[in-house]
C-alpha cells in the first residue's frame, strides 16, 4: 500500500484525538485504532497507532511536553533522557509549578521513585479533626493501632466500623445514589467509622477483564478527582485504606496507585497490603484482619472458604474481612482461645465477613457472563462498650 496514502489519513484532527485517548491511559493500541476508525471512517492498525503514539511528545523541554510525557509514572532518569537534560535539571523541572496541574511523587513496590502529572483538584478541601489517634508499626509492617477516647460517644454504647468495599466509582453500573446516602450517613452519625477495602475506583484499562473499559462513564483522572471531593467530608472518619485489584492494575500500567493519591490528599492511613488493625475503646481491644481478596467463587460456601483462609495461619482476631466477590456474609465461627491470665479455655466468636459492593447488575460483565447478581450496601462491625462485638448485615 502507498505510504503516502497511509500517512494522509493521519490529519492534525486525528492526531489530536489520538493524543486525547493516549492521555486517558486506559486503552490498548488496538482499541484506540478501533475507536479512531469509528470516528473518522478509516482503518487505523495497532502498529500505526503505536508509531504515532510514540511521536506525540516532541523532544524539547516545553511545559506541554512534560505534562504529556508524565501522563503515566516516569522515573527521574526517564524524564532526563526524554528531555535530553541532566538529572539535576530534571529535578528542577519537576519542582516547578504548572498551572492547572500538579506533579505527584509516588513509588513502586520496590521503592523506586516515579512522577506523574495530574490535574489539580479545583474544589477547596477542608478536613475535619479526628476524635481518635493512631500509630502505625514503625518498621513498615501493615499493622495499625487505633484508640478512641473513653469519653467519646457518651450517648452510644457502641461504635460501628463499616467496610467501604468495591465501590467501582466511574463504572456505568455504579450505584451513585446509594454511595451518596452511605457517605451522608457516615458524616451525620458520630459513632460510625469506615475503612476502604479496595476497588474504590473503576479505573478500567485496555486489558481489564470483560471489556470493563467500555463500561466506564468517565476517564480515570476524573474518577480520582471526584472521589477525593466526595470522601472529603468523612475523611476524618476513615480509619485506614488498602487497594484492590483495580488499583493494583492501574499502578502496574500507569505508575500510580489512585487510592494512595486520594489517601495522601485526605490524610488517611494507607497500606499496600492486607491490614492488621487493633482498635481500643473503654479498656477493650478488638482485632481486625482486612484484605481486598481474590478468586471468582460463585457460591456462598466458596466465598466463605476464600474469605476465611487467612484465619488458618494467624492468631485469633475478632473480624476477618474480605471484599472482591460482591456478597454480604457475616458468619461467626467459634474458636478455642487460651486465656493465660485466668488459665482457662474460652470459646470466642470470630466473624468471617464478605463485603457487598456499590455495583448494579444489568449491562455489566457479570450479567453478560451469566453470573449471579451481587449484594449491595454495607456490613457493620459493631464494637460494644462492654467488650462484646458482632457483624451485622444491613
N, C-alpha and C positions, 0 to 999 in steps of 0.2 A: 504494500500500500504506500502511496505517495506520502513522504514525511511531512511535506508542506501542508497537505490536506489534514493530516493528523493534528498538527500544531495549530491550524487555523481555527479549530473549534475551541481552543483554549483562549477565549477572549478575556479582556480585563474583567468583565462581569462574572465569567465562570471562575476565574482565579480568585476574585474577591469572595465569592460564595464558598470556594474551597477553603480559603483561609478561615471563614466563619465556622465551617464544620470541623476543621482541624483543631481550632481553639476550644471546641467543646470537649476534646479528647475523650469521646465516648463511642466513636465509630471506627471500624476497620477500613482499610483502603478499599476493599471490595464493596462494603456498604456505602461508602462515600461515592464510589463510582456509580452505583445503582441510583442513589439519590440525585446525583448530578444528571444522570440520564433521564430521570423522570421530569426534572425541572427544565432541562434545556433540549430535550428531544434528540439526543445523540448518544453514542456509545463511549463510555469512559472506563477503560480497563483498570484493574487494580495496579498494574505496572505503571501506567501513565499517571494515575493519581499519585503513586508513590514518588515518581520523578518530579512532579510539580510541587508536591508537598514538601520535599526536601529543599526546594528552592524558594520557599515562601519568604524566609528571612534573608535579607541581604547581609553581606559581611561588612558591617560597619557598627559603630557604637551608638547609633541613634536610640532615643528612648523607645520608639516604636519597635525597633528590632529586639531590644532587650525584653520588652513586655511580651512579644510574640514568642520569643525563644523560651521564656520561663512559663509557658502555658502548661508545662509539666516540670517535675522536680529536676533540677540540674545541680551538679557539684560545682564548686568554685573553679576547679580546673577545666571543666567543660565550658563554663562561661568564658574563661580566659581564652581557651582555644577557639571558640566560636567567634569571639570579637577580636582575636589576634592582639591581645594585650597581656600584660603581666598579671600574676596573681594579686599583687598589691593594688594594681589598677582595678582589677575585678572587685576586690573588697571595697574600694572607694565607690564604685558604681552601685553596688547593691545597698550601700548605706545611704544613698541619696533618696530624696522623697520624689515620688511620681504622682502627679495629681490624678485622683480617682482610683489609685491602685496602692497596694502595699506588697512588699516583698517579704514573704514569711519564711523563716528559717525552721527546718524540720530535720529529721534524721531517719535513716532506715534501721532495720533490726540489728545491723552490725555497728551502729553508731556513726556511720558516715553522714556528714552534713550535706543537706540539699536545700535549694532555694527555689521558691515558686512564687509567681506573681498572681495575686488575686484582687478582684475589685474590692474597694473599700466598702464597708458597711455604712450606709448613709445615715441610718437612724441612730440616734444617740442611745447608748445602752447604759442604764443605771442599775447597778447591782445592790440588792438589799443585804443587810447584815445578817450573818448566820447566828442562830442560837444554839450552836453545837461546835465543838472543836474536834480536830482530828490530828492524827500522827501517822505518817507512812513509814514503813520499815526502812531504816537508814541505808541498808545495802542494796536497795532496789528490788527486793522480793515483793511480789504482789500481795501485800498484807497491809491493811489499814485498820487503825483503831479509831472509833468514833465515840464521843462522850456527850450525852445530853445533861444539862444541869438538872439536879434532882428536883428543883422547884419549877421546872418547865412544865407547861401544860397542866396547871393545877386543876382545871375544870374537867380533865380527862383522866381516866385510869389506864390509858393505852396509847401506844404510838403505832402508827401504820407505816410500814415501809413497802412501797409498791414498785415492782419492776416496770420499767418502760422499755418494752422489747418489740423488735420487728415492726417499727412504725412505717418504714418504707416511704418516707415523705418524698414526694415527687413522682411516685407511680400513679398511673391513671386510676388504679383501684384503691388508692389510699383514702381512708375514711377521715377526711379533714374535720368534719363537724365533731366526730367522736373524739379526736385528739384535742380539739379546742375545748370541749367540755371537760376532758380529763385535766388539762393544764389549768383551767379555771378552778376546778375542784381542789387541786393541789394548792393553788395560790390562796384560796379562801379558807382552807381548813388547816388550822395551826398545827395539829398533831399528825399530819400526813407528810411523808417524805418519799423520795423516789431514788432509784438508781437506773442508769441507762445500760441495757443489756445487749446492745449490738443491733445492727441493721436499722439505725436511726434514719438514714437516708437511702433512697433507692439507688442513686448513683450507678445506674446500669451502664455497662460498657459494651463495646462491639463483640466481646467474647462471652458475654453473660449468657447464662442458660436460658433456653426457651424464648430467645428473641426479646428479652425484657427491655432491651434498649428502645424498642419501638413502643413500649408501653409507658414510657416516661412522659411527663407533661411539662417538664422544664429542664434546662441544662444543669449540670452538676453545680456550677458556681452559684446559680440562683437558689438551688436547694440549700446550699451551705449558708447563704446569707439569710434567707427567710427562716430557716430553722433556728439560727442563732438568735434572731429577733424574737421568735415565738417562745423560746425557752428562757429568755432573759428574766421575765417576771418570777420564775420559780428556780432560778439558778442557785439561790441560797438554800434551797431545799433538796438539791441533787447531791447525794452523798458520795457517789463515785460513778465512774463510767468505764465501759470496756467495748471494743469494737466487735462487729460481726463479720460475716464473710463478704458483705458488700463493701464495707470499709477496707477490709484487707485486700480485696481485688483492686480497689482504686489506688491504694498505696503502692501495690506492685506495678500497676500500669502507669500511674501518673506521678508517683513520688510523693504523695500526700495522703495522710490519714485524715479525712474530713472531720471525724469525730474529735481527734486530738486538737484540731484547729478550733472547733467550737468550744471545747473544754478550756483552751488557753484564753479565749475571749471572755468566757463566763466564770473563770476561776474554779472549775470543777476538778476534783481529783481524778486523774486519768491513769489507766493501766492498759498496756498492750498484752494482756494475758488474762486468764481466769483469775478472779479476785477472791482472796480470803479476807473476810472482814469480821471484826468483833465490835459489837455495839454495847455500850454501858448506859444504864439508866436506873436510878434508885437502887444502887448497890447490886444490880443484876447484870448479867452478861449473856448475850446471845451471839452465836457464831453463824456466819453465812459462808457458803461456797457458791459462787456465781460464775457462770460462763455462758457464752452465746450458744454453743453446741454445734453438732454436726449430724449427718445422717439424713435419710429420707424415709424413715418409718411411717407407715400409714395407719397402723392400729394403735389404740390406747396402750396396749401392753408393750408394743415395740417402742413407743415413745418413752414410756416409763422406764423400760430397761436401759435405753440410751441415756436418760437423764440421771439414773442412779449409779451408773458405772463408777464415777469418781468416788462415791461413798465407800467403795471397796478398798481403796488404798490410802485412806486418811482417817484421822481420828473422828470421833463423833462431832457433828455440827448440828445445829438446830434446823437449818434450812439448806437444802441442795437445790439450786435453781438453774434451769436451762431454758433457752428460747429456741429459735430457728425453725421448729416444726409446727408453729402456729396452732397450739392447742391450749386447753385450760385443764390442768391436772394439779391437784393439791392433795396428795396421798400421804398419810402418816405411816411410817414404818417403825415398829417398836424395836429399839436397840438396847442391848445389855451394856450398861456403863458402870465402871468401877468408881466408887466414891471412896477415895483414900482417906479423906478427913474423918469420915464416920465408919470406915471399914465395913461397907455394905455394897451389894449389887443393886443398881437401880434400873428400872425399866423406863426408858425415856423415848419420847416421840421425835423422830427425825422426818421432817416434811420434805418429800420429793415434789418439787414444783416445776411444771412446764408452763411457759408463758404464752398467752394468746397474742394476737397481733392487732394492727390497725389497718388491715387489708380487707377489701371486699373480695368477691369471688368471680363473678361473670366477666368475660372478656379478658381473662388473665391466663398465664401459662398453666396454672393449676386446673382451671376449668377446661381448657383445651386438652389437657393430658388426662382428663377424667379422674383427677384426684378429689378426695373428699373435701368439702368446704372447711376452712379453718375457723377456729374460735376467735372472737374479737373481744377487746376490752382489756381487763387487767385482773390481777390477783393481789390481795393484800397479805403481807406477812405481818401479823399482829403481835406486838410485844406488850404484855400486861405489867402493870406496876408491881404485882406480887411475884413476878418472875415466870409466870406461865406464858404460853405462846401458842399460836396456831396459824395456819394458812387458810384463807377464805376466798372462794371464787365469787365474784360479783359482776 
